[in-house]
Amino acid sequence: MNKIIIPYIFIIPALSLITLTIITPLFLMIRVSLLKPPEGTGFYIPDTFSLHNYQSVFDTYGVSILIDTTFFALEVSLFSILFGFGFAILMQELSNFLRIICFICLLLPKFISPLIVFFGLQRLLGNYGIINESLITTHLINEPLDLIRNHFSALIGEIYLTIPFVTLFLFSQLNSINKETYNAAKGLGANNYQVFRKITLPMCYPGIIIIWQLSIAWNLGSFLGPLFLGNPSNTTISCEIYHQAFEIGNWPLASTWGVLMTATIMMFLWLPKLPISFMFKDDSK
Amino acid sequence: MINKIKLENLTYCYKDKKAVDNISLSLHSGKFLTILGPSGCGKTTVLKLIGGYLFPTKGSIYIDDTDITSTGPCFRKIGMVFQNYALFPHLSARKNIAFPLEIRKLTKNECEKKVNAISELIGLTQKEIERKPSELSGGQQQRVALARALIFEPHLLLLDEPLANLDKTLRTNLRKEIRRLQKEINITTIMVTHDHEEALSSSDLIGVMDQGKLLEVNDPKIIYDKPNSVFVANFLGETNIIQADFFNISKNGMVHIRPENIKIGDQANECNWKKKGIITGITFMGADFLIDLKTNEDVHFKILTRNPPSFPIGSTTTMGIDIESVWLIPNNLEDI
């Protein structure tokens, strides 16, 4: 009897914490999303029930925000995994000293506030930023390039935030592969590309799937990149939540966006393999 | 099929240390060479140099007079079984075995036929080859690794301590299987091991290595009975290394006598050299008894006898040696 009960006792603290910090706020958010929006003062009209917020999201520009945010998250995840995987493979080939330098380069931006990182990127990409100034000074261009306040700069910003996690995760995944496996494949006649395609990639597949899920989940909530570096017309769900909750004061609509973002994240966690599973077909049996 | 593999002054330096030191040897087609040596002596490095996984600091490797020293492993057509088998964990045993064929773009039918044929030869059932490596026993994994290394008909087969991770019974069986296969396919094979029994029972030739140097390459019987150095004599099993002047064979140097070549008690009477001594220890070895005997000159001998000794520890008895079985070691002075 004790053997059955004891494991449940051990998970009570974790369950309580999750209930208190995630499940309860989620239910509160769902409830607020079903309230009527404020008329004049206040943030919502209490003790009401209405699907008006959901209707207004799908009737207006809401669908385009939803699609833009999803594509933005997919883009950031895809590029982060591509660059991160390449960087992880490169790090594996380096000497210990150079590998430590790479680790420092990867982790250093994580030790400072993302706000400082984004101000740095603004300084780098801006009209009077280092890149434009250098290009103008060297007479390669006459007018500054539009490197900021667009989709590209928002993408750069979010990739910059995501890539350290992706790289470190995939580096540990690569390190768990026995090096003799590569030698065995080469000895059996495989060239470097075939070793990568038939050994490295499929063996990293579980790791890639996990980091793909996490990366999408993080980037569906992209906020700082689009806010500081993006074009105001290409907003994301998080920016819209901020706008509705703190600038307009419409909490029910902000909550509706919160519910939609959570639902989108859940959908991507539930369908993890779809976007990249075609790359690995027929290799397991 | 190749006629010969030749290593010429092969040297490999790791940082400042010579892991392989000026090794030269030549192996003819269909022969089974075992490189024997203690851990860290450089024997696996030699195998990796031959396989192309490492490139020598100095020296050359030839297959039939073609210099392959700087050729990459994927172009050498050399099969290798790694110590931990290095099977691809995400592929089934069938896919593992078919891997070299798929790389060479053989049709699905050809792959299937060849995989089935080699699996039958190696002793793997259809059910076993559908499993993933993690679902196979150590012995089955070893067979899969062997089948994968043989399926593309390599010029040469390299075996890096292939039996090290198996229990004794399985090791003995697979040792015989490997030898049978090697003879049946007639493939030139180089195996690396630190187990002298494995080397003596499987090989056409044994090479003994120490500290990166190849000390001797010879026929198993010759290298066992007439080693050219004290190290080789010691490494190939229990032996007695005694000053040569004790037997009046030579004024300098050392001789070696295997414990099974020394008789004790009544049996010693048949020998042409006899000496009295005190029994200082008796060890039961399973099939045999190992007896420690000390002569009046304080020289210690190890004697191996099949019959249970009838004399207790501390008693005096006679030991006898046929003086023809005493071997004067040629290179002993530098080895001592």
Interface residues (C-beta under 8 A of the other chain):
Chain A: N178 E180 T181 N183 A184 A185 K186 G187 L188 G189 A190 N191 Q194 K198 I199 P202 M203 Y205 D283 S284 K285
Chain B: K48 G51 G52 Y53 G72 P73 C74 R76 K77 I78 G79 M80 F82 N84 A86 L87 F88 P89 H90 L91 S92 K95 F99 P100 I103 R104 R148 A149 F152
